[in-house]
Amino acid sequence: MPVGIIQFFLADKGYGYIRVPESREEFFVHRKQLQQPVDRGMKVQFTVRENKQGAYAAEVRVVEEE
């Protein structure tokens, strides 16, 4: 599962983007795919899925900092 950083998340609109630092890839994320609330800068783990619009983040969960 990739690990990324929440670039931004618009709670009122219900979507945002996650960036994977190593590859600089960005993935769209919808609030339905969140397992808990997120905010900008949080480290998250997720699964990449595809639909007709392209790749998106699914099963997103916050990674606990050690």
mmCIF file of the N, C-alpha and C atoms, coordinates in Angstrom:
data_MODEL
# 
_entry.id   MODEL 
# 
loop_
_atom_site.group_PDB 
_atom_site.id 
_atom_site.type_symbol 
_atom_site.label_atom_id 
_atom_site.label_alt_id 
_atom_site.label_comp_id 
_atom_site.label_asym_id 
_atom_site.label_entity_id 
_atom_site.label_seq_id 
_atom_site.pdbx_PDB_ins_code 
_atom_site.Cartn_x 
_atom_site.Cartn_y 
_atom_site.Cartn_z 
_atom_site.occupancy 
_atom_site.B_iso_or_equiv 
_atom_site.pdbx_formal_charge 
_atom_site.auth_seq_id 
_atom_site.auth_comp_id 
_atom_site.auth_asym_id 
_atom_site.auth_atom_id 
_atom_site.pdbx_PDB_model_num 
ATOM 1   N N  . MET A 1 1  ? 0.843   -1.185 0.000   1.00 0.00 ? 1  MET A N  1 
ATOM 2   C CA . MET A 1 1  ? 0.000   0.000  0.000   1.00 0.00 ? 1  MET A CA 1 
ATOM 3   C C  . MET A 1 1  ? 0.881   1.239  0.000   1.00 0.00 ? 1  MET A C  1 
ATOM 4   N N  . PRO A 1 2  ? 0.599   2.179  -0.889  1.00 0.00 ? 2  PRO A N  1 
ATOM 5   C CA . PRO A 1 2  ? 1.373   3.417  -0.898  1.00 0.00 ? 2  PRO A CA 1 
ATOM 6   C C  . PRO A 1 2  ? 1.122   4.265  0.351   1.00 0.00 ? 2  PRO A C  1 
ATOM 7   N N  . VAL A 1 3  ? 2.105   5.064  0.685   1.00 0.00 ? 3  VAL A N  1 
ATOM 8   C CA . VAL A 1 3  ? 1.984   6.026  1.784   1.00 0.00 ? 3  VAL A CA 1 
ATOM 9   C C  . VAL A 1 3  ? 2.147   7.403  1.171   1.00 0.00 ? 3  VAL A C  1 
ATOM 10  N N  . GLY A 1 4  ? 1.267   8.328  1.550   1.00 0.00 ? 4  GLY A N  1 
ATOM 11  C CA . GLY A 1 4  ? 1.321   9.678  1.008   1.00 0.00 ? 4  GLY A CA 1 
ATOM 12  C C  . GLY A 1 4  ? 0.959   10.713 2.048   1.00 0.00 ? 4  GLY A C  1 
ATOM 13  N N  . ILE A 1 5  ? 0.959   11.965 1.609   1.00 0.00 ? 5  ILE A N  1 
ATOM 14  C CA . ILE A 1 5  ? 0.659   13.107 2.465   1.00 0.00 ? 5  ILE A CA 1 
ATOM 15  C C  . ILE A 1 5  ? -0.584  13.801 1.913   1.00 0.00 ? 5  ILE A C  1 
ATOM 16  N N  . ILE A 1 6  ? -1.513  14.160 2.788   1.00 0.00 ? 6  ILE A N  1 
ATOM 17  C CA . ILE A 1 6  ? -2.684  14.920 2.358   1.00 0.00 ? 6  ILE A CA 1 
ATOM 18  C C  . ILE A 1 6  ? -2.212  16.309 1.918   1.00 0.00 ? 6  ILE A C  1 
ATOM 19  N N  . GLN A 1 7  ? -2.379  16.626 0.636   1.00 0.00 ? 7  GLN A N  1 
ATOM 20  C CA . GLN A 1 7  ? -1.995  17.943 0.107   1.00 0.00 ? 7  GLN A CA 1 
ATOM 21  C C  . GLN A 1 7  ? -3.036  18.977 0.507   1.00 0.00 ? 7  GLN A C  1 
ATOM 22  N N  . PHE A 1 8  ? -4.297  18.617 0.349   1.00 0.00 ? 8  PHE A N  1 
ATOM 23  C CA . PHE A 1 8  ? -5.396  19.427 0.854   1.00 0.00 ? 8  PHE A CA 1 
ATOM 24  C C  . PHE A 1 8  ? -6.633  18.563 0.886   1.00 0.00 ? 8  PHE A C  1 
ATOM 25  N N  . PHE A 1 9  ? -7.583  18.948 1.737   1.00 0.00 ? 9  PHE A N  1 
ATOM 26  C CA . PHE A 1 9  ? -8.864  18.256 1.811   1.00 0.00 ? 9  PHE A CA 1 
ATOM 27  C C  . PHE A 1 9  ? -9.924  19.284 2.153   1.00 0.00 ? 9  PHE A C  1 
ATOM 28  N N  . LEU A 1 10 ? -10.880 19.450 1.252   1.00 0.00 ? 10 LEU A N  1 
ATOM 29  C CA . LEU A 1 10 ? -11.972 20.399 1.456   1.00 0.00 ? 10 LEU A CA 1 
ATOM 30  C C  . LEU A 1 10 ? -13.142 19.655 2.096   1.00 0.00 ? 10 LEU A C  1 
ATOM 31  N N  . ALA A 1 11 ? -13.240 19.743 3.403   1.00 0.00 ? 11 ALA A N  1 
ATOM 32  C CA . ALA A 1 11 ? -14.270 18.998 4.138   1.00 0.00 ? 11 ALA A CA 1 
ATOM 33  C C  . ALA A 1 11 ? -15.676 19.384 3.694   1.00 0.00 ? 11 ALA A C  1 
ATOM 34  N N  . ASP A 1 12 ? -15.905 20.651 3.404   1.00 0.00 ? 12 ASP A N  1 
ATOM 35  C CA . ASP A 1 12 ? -17.243 21.085 2.992   1.00 0.00 ? 12 ASP A CA 1 
ATOM 36  C C  . ASP A 1 12 ? -17.630 20.523 1.618   1.00 0.00 ? 12 ASP A C  1 
ATOM 37  N N  . LYS A 1 13 ? -16.660 20.299 0.761   1.00 0.00 ? 13 LYS A N  1 
ATOM 38  C CA . LYS A 1 13 ? -16.912 19.731 -0.570  1.00 0.00 ? 13 LYS A CA 1 
ATOM 39  C C  . LYS A 1 13 ? -16.770 18.212 -0.577  1.00 0.00 ? 13 LYS A C  1 
ATOM 40  N N  . GLY A 1 14 ? -15.967 17.670 0.353   1.00 0.00 ? 14 GLY A N  1 
ATOM 41  C CA . GLY A 1 14 ? -15.822 16.227 0.480   1.00 0.00 ? 14 GLY A CA 1 
ATOM 42  C C  . GLY A 1 14 ? -14.760 15.582 -0.385  1.00 0.00 ? 14 GLY A C  1 
ATOM 43  N N  . TYR A 1 15 ? -13.746 16.357 -0.804  1.00 0.00 ? 15 TYR A N  1 
ATOM 44  C CA . TYR A 1 15 ? -12.684 15.757 -1.593  1.00 0.00 ? 15 TYR A CA 1 
ATOM 45  C C  . TYR A 1 15 ? -11.355 16.465 -1.364  1.00 0.00 ? 15 TYR A C  1 
ATOM 46  N N  . GLY A 1 16 ? -10.291 15.837 -1.866  1.00 0.00 ? 16 GLY A N  1 
ATOM 47  C CA . GLY A 1 16 ? -8.955  16.413 -1.759  1.00 0.00 ? 16 GLY A CA 1 
ATOM 48  C C  . GLY A 1 16 ? -7.973  15.596 -2.570  1.00 0.00 ? 16 GLY A C  1 
ATOM 49  N N  . TYR A 1 17 ? -6.681  15.809 -2.286  1.00 0.00 ? 17 TYR A N  1 
ATOM 50  C CA . TYR A 1 17 ? -5.629  15.101 -3.008  1.00 0.00 ? 17 TYR A CA 1 
ATOM 51  C C  . TYR A 1 17 ? -4.551  14.619 -2.058  1.00 0.00 ? 17 TYR A C  1 
ATOM 52  N N  . ILE A 1 18 ? -3.988  13.472 -2.400  1.00 0.00 ? 18 ILE A N  1 
ATOM 53  C CA . ILE A 1 18 ? -2.880  12.870 -1.654  1.00 0.00 ? 18 ILE A CA 1 
ATOM 54  C C  . ILE A 1 18 ? -1.683  12.841 -2.599  1.00 0.00 ? 18 ILE A C  1 
ATOM 55  N N  . ARG A 1 19 ? -0.502  13.209 -2.083  1.00 0.00 ? 19 ARG A N  1 
ATOM 56  C CA . ARG A 1 19 ? 0.724   13.125 -2.887  1.00 0.00 ? 19 ARG A CA 1 
ATOM 57  C C  . ARG A 1 19 ? 1.660   12.093 -2.270  1.00 0.00 ? 19 ARG A C  1 
ATOM 58  N N  . VAL A 1 20 ? 2.231   11.243 -3.137  1.00 0.00 ? 20 VAL A N  1 
ATOM 59  C CA . VAL A 1 20 ? 3.242   10.278 -2.724  1.00 0.00 ? 20 VAL A CA 1 
ATOM 60  C C  . VAL A 1 20 ? 4.595   10.959 -2.910  1.00 0.00 ? 20 VAL A C  1 
ATOM 61  N N  . PRO A 1 21 ? 5.330   11.245 -1.829  1.00 0.00 ? 21 PRO A N  1 
ATOM 62  C CA . PRO A 1 21 ? 6.574   12.020 -1.931  1.00 0.00 ? 21 PRO A CA 1 
ATOM 63  C C  . PRO A 1 21 ? 7.630   11.420 -2.858  1.00 0.00 ? 21 PRO A C  1 
ATOM 64  N N  . GLU A 1 22 ? 7.817   10.110 -2.823  1.00 0.00 ? 22 GLU A N  1 
ATOM 65  C CA . GLU A 1 22 ? 8.883   9.487  -3.610  1.00 0.00 ? 22 GLU A CA 1 
ATOM 66  C C  . GLU A 1 22 ? 8.651   9.620  -5.116  1.00 0.00 ? 22 GLU A C  1 
ATOM 67  N N  . SER A 1 23 ? 7.424   9.434  -5.551  1.00 0.00 ? 23 SER A N  1 
ATOM 68  C CA . SER A 1 23 ? 7.118   9.444  -6.980  1.00 0.00 ? 23 SER A CA 1 
ATOM 69  C C  . SER A 1 23 ? 6.488   10.763 -7.436  1.00 0.00 ? 23 SER A C  1 
ATOM 70  N N  . ARG A 1 24 ? 6.067   11.591 -6.493  1.00 0.00 ? 24 ARG A N  1 
ATOM 71  C CA . ARG A 1 24 ? 5.375   12.864 -6.758  1.00 0.00 ? 24 ARG A CA 1 
ATOM 72  C C  . ARG A 1 24 ? 4.024   12.651 -7.445  1.00 0.00 ? 24 ARG A C  1 
ATOM 73  N N  . GLU A 1 25 ? 3.513   11.426 -7.429  1.00 0.00 ? 25 GLU A N  1 
ATOM 74  C CA . GLU A 1 25 ? 2.182   11.159 -7.974  1.00 0.00 ? 25 GLU A CA 1 
ATOM 75  C C  . GLU A 1 25 ? 1.132   11.754 -7.046  1.00 0.00 ? 25 GLU A C  1 
ATOM 76  N N  . GLU A 1 26 ? 0.022   12.209 -7.626  1.00 0.00 ? 26 GLU A N  1 
ATOM 77  C CA . GLU A 1 26 ? -1.093  12.726 -6.847  1.00 0.00 ? 26 GLU A CA 1 
ATOM 78  C C  . GLU A 1 26 ? -2.337  11.904 -7.148  1.00 0.00 ? 26 GLU A C  1 
ATOM 79  N N  . PHE A 1 27 ? -3.117  11.647 -6.100  1.00 0.00 ? 27 PHE A N  1 
ATOM 80  C CA . PHE A 1 27 ? -4.331  10.865 -6.231  1.00 0.00 ? 27 PHE A CA 1 
ATOM 81  C C  . PHE A 1 27 ? -5.514  11.613 -5.629  1.00 0.00 ? 27 PHE A C  1 
ATOM 82  N N  . PHE A 1 28 ? -6.600  11.647 -6.357  1.00 0.00 ? 28 PHE A N  1 
ATOM 83  C CA . PHE A 1 28 ? -7.853  12.205 -5.885  1.00 0.00 ? 28 PHE A CA 1 
ATOM 84  C C  . PHE A 1 28 ? -8.380  11.326 -4.760  1.00 0.00 ? 28 PHE A C  1 
ATOM 85  N N  . VAL A 1 29 ? -8.990  11.933 -3.738  1.00 0.00 ? 29 VAL A N  1 
ATOM 86  C CA . VAL A 1 29 ? -9.634  11.165 -2.667  1.00 0.00 ? 29 VAL A CA 1 
ATOM 87  C C  . VAL A 1 29 ? -10.978 11.806 -2.340  1.00 0.00 ? 29 VAL A C  1 
ATOM 88  N N  . HIS A 1 30 ? -12.003 10.960 -2.240  1.00 0.00 ? 30 HIS A N  1 
ATOM 89  C CA . HIS A 1 30 ? -13.350 11.401 -1.876  1.00 0.00 ? 30 HIS A CA 1 
ATOM 90  C C  . HIS A 1 30 ? -13.610 11.002 -0.434  1.00 0.00 ? 30 HIS A C  1 
ATOM 91  N N  . ARG A 1 31 ? -14.441 11.771 0.254   1.00 0.00 ? 31 ARG A N  1 
ATOM 92  C CA . ARG A 1 31 ? -14.712 11.497 1.676   1.00 0.00 ? 31 ARG A CA 1 
ATOM 93  C C  . ARG A 1 31 ? -15.233 10.084 1.926   1.00 0.00 ? 31 ARG A C  1 
ATOM 94  N N  . LYS A 1 32 ? -15.900 9.477  0.957   1.00 0.00 ? 32 LYS A N  1 
ATOM 95  C CA . LYS A 1 32 ? -16.404 8.105  1.118   1.00 0.00 ? 32 LYS A CA 1 
ATOM 96  C C  . LYS A 1 32 ? -15.269 7.094  1.289   1.00 0.00 ? 32 LYS A C  1 
ATOM 97  N N  . GLN A 1 33 ? -14.059 7.456  0.859   1.00 0.00 ? 33 GLN A N  1 
ATOM 98  C CA . GLN A 1 33 ? -12.912 6.546  0.937   1.00 0.00 ? 33 GLN A CA 1 
ATOM 99  C C  . GLN A 1 33 ? -12.096 6.715  2.221   1.00 0.00 ? 33 GLN A C  1 
ATOM 100 N N  . LEU A 1 34 ? -12.478 7.666  3.063   1.00 0.00 ? 34 LEU A N  1 
ATOM 101 C CA . LEU A 1 34 ? -11.744 7.923  4.310   1.00 0.00 ? 34 LEU A CA 1 
ATOM 102 C C  . LEU A 1 34 ? -12.249 7.032  5.431   1.00 0.00 ? 34 LEU A C  1 
ATOM 103 N N  . GLN A 1 35 ? -11.329 6.445  6.178   1.00 0.00 ? 35 GLN A N  1 
ATOM 104 C CA . GLN A 1 35 ? -11.702 5.632  7.333   1.00 0.00 ? 35 GLN A CA 1 
ATOM 105 C C  . GLN A 1 35 ? -11.732 6.463  8.608   1.00 0.00 ? 35 GLN A C  1 
ATOM 106 N N  . GLN A 1 36 ? -11.188 7.694  8.540   1.00 0.00 ? 36 GLN A N  1 
ATOM 107 C CA . GLN A 1 36 ? -11.211 8.625  9.660   1.00 0.00 ? 36 GLN A CA 1 
ATOM 108 C C  . GLN A 1 36 ? -10.974 10.027 9.105   1.00 0.00 ? 36 GLN A C  1 
ATOM 109 N N  . PRO A 1 37 ? -11.290 11.073 9.871   1.00 0.00 ? 37 PRO A N  1 
ATOM 110 C CA . PRO A 1 37 ? -11.081 12.442 9.377   1.00 0.00 ? 37 PRO A CA 1 
ATOM 111 C C  . PRO A 1 37 ? -9.602  12.719 9.087   1.00 0.00 ? 37 PRO A C  1 
ATOM 112 N N  . VAL A 1 38 ? -9.357  13.527 8.063   1.00 0.00 ? 38 VAL A N  1 
ATOM 113 C CA . VAL A 1 38 ? -7.985  13.891 7.697   1.00 0.00 ? 38 VAL A CA 1 
ATOM 114 C C  . VAL A 1 38 ? -7.866  15.411 7.592   1.00 0.00 ? 38 VAL A C  1 
ATOM 115 N N  . ASP A 1 39 ? -6.616  15.864 7.620   1.00 0.00 ? 39 ASP A N  1 
ATOM 116 C CA . ASP A 1 39 ? -6.319  17.283 7.456   1.00 0.00 ? 39 ASP A CA 1 
ATOM 117 C C  . ASP A 1 39 ? -4.998  17.407 6.707   1.00 0.00 ? 39 ASP A C  1 
ATOM 118 N N  . ARG A 1 40 ? -4.764  18.567 6.163   1.00 0.00 ? 40 ARG A N  1 
ATOM 119 C CA . ARG A 1 40 ? -3.549  18.826 5.396   1.00 0.00 ? 40 ARG A CA 1 
ATOM 120 C C  . ARG A 1 40 ? -2.297  18.424 6.174   1.00 0.00 ? 40 ARG A C  1 
ATOM 121 N N  . GLY A 1 41 ? -1.373  17.763 5.484   1.00 0.00 ? 41 GLY A N  1 
ATOM 122 C CA . GLY A 1 41 ? -0.099  17.383 6.091   1.00 0.00 ? 41 GLY A CA 1 
ATOM 123 C C  . GLY A 1 41 ? -0.090  16.031 6.778   1.00 0.00 ? 41 GLY A C  1 
ATOM 124 N N  . MET A 1 42 ? -1.252  15.410 6.933   1.00 0.00 ? 42 MET A N  1 
ATOM 125 C CA . MET A 1 42 ? -1.301  14.105 7.594   1.00 0.00 ? 42 MET A CA 1 
ATOM 126 C C  . MET A 1 42 ? -0.738  13.019 6.681   1.00 0.00 ? 42 MET A C  1 
ATOM 127 N N  . LYS A 1 43 ? -0.047  12.067 7.290   1.00 0.00 ? 43 LYS A N  1 
ATOM 128 C CA . LYS A 1 43 ? 0.506   10.922 6.565   1.00 0.00 ? 43 LYS A CA 1 
ATOM 129 C C  . LYS A 1 43 ? -0.564  9.835  6.520   1.00 0.00 ? 43 LYS A C  1 
ATOM 130 N N  . VAL A 1 44 ? -0.844  9.329  5.322   1.00 0.00 ? 44 VAL A N  1 
ATOM 131 C CA . VAL A 1 44 ? -1.893  8.325  5.153   1.00 0.00 ? 44 VAL A CA 1 
ATOM 132 C C  . VAL A 1 44 ? -1.417  7.154  4.306   1.00 0.00 ? 44 VAL A C  1 
ATOM 133 N N  . GLN A 1 45 ? -2.065  6.026  4.506   1.00 0.00 ? 45 GLN A N  1 
ATOM 134 C CA . GLN A 1 45 ? -1.827  4.828  3.718   1.00 0.00 ? 45 GLN A CA 1 
ATOM 135 C C  . GLN A 1 45 ? -3.111  4.563  2.943   1.00 0.00 ? 45 GLN A C  1 
ATOM 136 N N  . PHE A 1 46 ? -2.998  4.091  1.698   1.00 0.00 ? 46 PHE A N  1 
ATOM 137 C CA . PHE A 1 46 ? -4.185  3.919  0.870   1.00 0.00 ? 46 PHE A CA 1 
ATOM 138 C C  . PHE A 1 46 ? -3.964  2.880  -0.217  1.00 0.00 ? 46 PHE A C  1 
ATOM 139 N N  . THR A 1 47 ? -5.040  2.505  -0.861  1.00 0.00 ? 47 THR A N  1 
ATOM 140 C CA . THR A 1 47 ? -5.029  1.602  -1.997  1.00 0.00 ? 47 THR A CA 1 
ATOM 141 C C  . THR A 1 47 ? -5.346  2.428  -3.238  1.00 0.00 ? 47 THR A C  1 
ATOM 142 N N  . VAL A 1 48 ? -4.702  2.110  -4.350  1.00 0.00 ? 48 VAL A N  1 
ATOM 143 C CA . VAL A 1 48 ? -4.983  2.809  -5.604  1.00 0.00 ? 48 VAL A CA 1 
ATOM 144 C C  . VAL A 1 48 ? -6.007  2.002  -6.393  1.00 0.00 ? 48 VAL A C  1 
ATOM 145 N N  . ARG A 1 49 ? -7.055  2.676  -6.810  1.00 0.00 ? 49 ARG A N  1 
ATOM 146 C CA . ARG A 1 49 ? -8.101  2.047  -7.630  1.00 0.00 ? 49 ARG A CA 1 
ATOM 147 C C  . ARG A 1 49 ? -8.257  2.875  -8.909  1.00 0.00 ? 49 ARG A C  1 
ATOM 148 N N  . GLU A 1 50 ? -8.894  2.292  -9.904  1.00 0.00 ? 50 GLU A N  1 
ATOM 149 C CA . GLU A 1 50 ? -9.122  2.974  -11.193 1.00 0.00 ? 50 GLU A CA 1 
ATOM 150 C C  . GLU A 1 50 ? -10.612 3.023  -11.494 1.00 0.00 ? 50 GLU A C  1 
ATOM 151 N N  . ASN A 1 51 ? -11.025 4.125  -12.123 1.00 0.00 ? 51 ASN A N  1 
ATOM 152 C CA . ASN A 1 51 ? -12.362 4.223  -12.688 1.00 0.00 ? 51 ASN A CA 1 
ATOM 153 C C  . ASN A 1 51 ? -12.224 4.947  -14.024 1.00 0.00 ? 51 ASN A C  1 
ATOM 154 N N  . LYS A 1 52 ? -13.324 5.323  -14.640 1.00 0.00 ? 52 LYS A N  1 
ATOM 155 C CA . LYS A 1 52 ? -13.213 5.942  -15.964 1.00 0.00 ? 52 LYS A CA 1 
ATOM 156 C C  . LYS A 1 52 ? -12.527 7.301  -15.942 1.00 0.00 ? 52 LYS A C  1 
ATOM 157 N N  . GLN A 1 53 ? -12.459 7.965  -14.779 1.00 0.00 ? 53 GLN A N  1 
ATOM 158 C CA . GLN A 1 53 ? -11.749 9.243  -14.663 1.00 0.00 ? 53 GLN A CA 1 
ATOM 159 C C  . GLN A 1 53 ? -10.256 9.063  -14.394 1.00 0.00 ? 53 GLN A C  1 
ATOM 160 N N  . GLY A 1 54 ? -9.847  7.875  -14.014 1.00 0.00 ? 54 GLY A N  1 
ATOM 161 C CA . GLY A 1 54 ? -8.433  7.607  -13.727 1.00 0.00 ? 54 GLY A CA 1 
ATOM 162 C C  . GLY A 1 54 ? -8.228  7.004  -12.352 1.00 0.00 ? 54 GLY A C  1 
ATOM 163 N N  . ALA A 1 55 ? -6.980  7.068  -11.882 1.00 0.00 ? 55 ALA A N  1 
ATOM 164 C CA . ALA A 1 55 ? -6.622  6.485  -10.588 1.00 0.00 ? 55 ALA A CA 1 
ATOM 165 C C  . ALA A 1 55 ? -7.105  7.377  -9.445  1.00 0.00 ? 55 ALA A C  1 
ATOM 166 N N  . TYR A 1 56 ? -7.514  6.733  -8.347  1.00 0.00 ? 56 TYR A N  1 
ATOM 167 C CA . TYR A 1 56 ? -7.923  7.469  -7.149  1.00 0.00 ? 56 TYR A CA 1 
ATOM 168 C C  . TYR A 1 56 ? -7.530  6.681  -5.910  1.00 0.00 ? 56 TYR A C  1 
ATOM 169 N N  . ALA A 1 57 ? -7.524  7.346  -4.764  1.00 0.00 ? 57 ALA A N  1 
ATOM 170 C CA . ALA A 1 57 ? -7.170  6.720  -3.488  1.00 0.00 ? 57 ALA A CA 1 
ATOM 171 C C  . ALA A 1 57 ? -8.418  6.125  -2.840  1.00 0.00 ? 57 ALA A C  1 
ATOM 172 N N  . ALA A 1 58 ? -8.277  4.907  -2.347  1.00 0.00 ? 58 ALA A N  1 
ATOM 173 C CA . ALA A 1 58 ? -9.370  4.220  -1.653  1.00 0.00 ? 58 ALA A CA 1 
ATOM 174 C C  . ALA A 1 58 ? -8.841  3.653  -0.341  1.00 0.00 ? 58 ALA A C  1 
ATOM 175 N N  . GLU A 1 59 ? -9.755  3.338  0.572   1.00 0.00 ? 59 GLU A N  1 
ATOM 176 C CA . GLU A 1 59 ? -9.393  2.735  1.865   1.00 0.00 ? 59 GLU A CA 1 
ATOM 177 C C  . GLU A 1 59 ? -8.296  3.551  2.564   1.00 0.00 ? 59 GLU A C  1 
ATOM 178 N N  . VAL A 1 60 ? -8.508  4.847  2.626   1.00 0.00 ? 60 VAL A N  1 
ATOM 179 C CA . VAL A 1 60 ? -7.498  5.770  3.174   1.00 0.00 ? 60 VAL A CA 1 
ATOM 180 C C  . VAL A 1 60 ? -7.560  5.764  4.697   1.00 0.00 ? 60 VAL A C  1 
ATOM 181 N N  . ARG A 1 61 ? -6.390  5.557  5.310   1.00 0.00 ? 61 ARG A N  1 
ATOM 182 C CA . ARG A 1 61 ? -6.320  5.612  6.774   1.00 0.00 ? 61 ARG A CA 1 
ATOM 183 C C  . ARG A 1 61 ? -5.058  6.336  7.203   1.00 0.00 ? 61 ARG A C  1 
ATOM 184 N N  . VAL A 1 62 ? -5.158  7.022  8.315   1.00 0.00 ? 62 VAL A N  1 
ATOM 185 C CA . VAL A 1 62 ? -4.036  7.791  8.850   1.00 0.00 ? 62 VAL A CA 1 
ATOM 186 C C  . VAL A 1 62 ? -2.980  6.832  9.401   1.00 0.00 ? 62 VAL A C  1 
ATOM 187 N N  . VAL A 1 63 ? -1.720  7.118  9.094   1.00 0.00 ? 63 VAL A N  1 
ATOM 188 C CA . VAL A 1 63 ? -0.589  6.355  9.601   1.00 0.00 ? 63 VAL A CA 1 
ATOM 189 C C  . VAL A 1 63 ? -0.145  7.013  10.895  1.00 0.00 ? 63 VAL A C  1 
ATOM 190 N N  . GLU A 1 64 ? -0.083  6.236  11.948  1.00 0.00 ? 64 GLU A N  1 
ATOM 191 C CA . GLU A 1 64 ? 0.353   6.768  13.244  1.00 0.00 ? 64 GLU A CA 1 
ATOM 192 C C  . GLU A 1 64 ? 1.846   7.052  13.229  1.00 0.00 ? 64 GLU A C  1 
ATOM 193 N N  . GLU A 1 65 ? 2.216   8.233  13.643  1.00 0.00 ? 65 GLU A N  1 
ATOM 194 C CA . GLU A 1 65 ? 3.640   8.602  13.754  1.00 0.00 ? 65 GLU A CA 1 
ATOM 195 C C  . GLU A 1 65 ? 4.240   7.908  14.955  1.00 0.00 ? 65 GLU A C  1 
ATOM 196 N N  . GLU A 1 66 ? 5.444   7.395  14.783  1.00 0.00 ? 66 GLU A N  1 
ATOM 197 C CA . GLU A 1 66 ? 6.118   6.688  15.897  1.00 0.00 ? 66 GLU A CA 1 
ATOM 198 C C  . GLU A 1 66 ? 7.093   7.581  16.600  1.00 0.00 ? 66 GLU A C  1 
# 
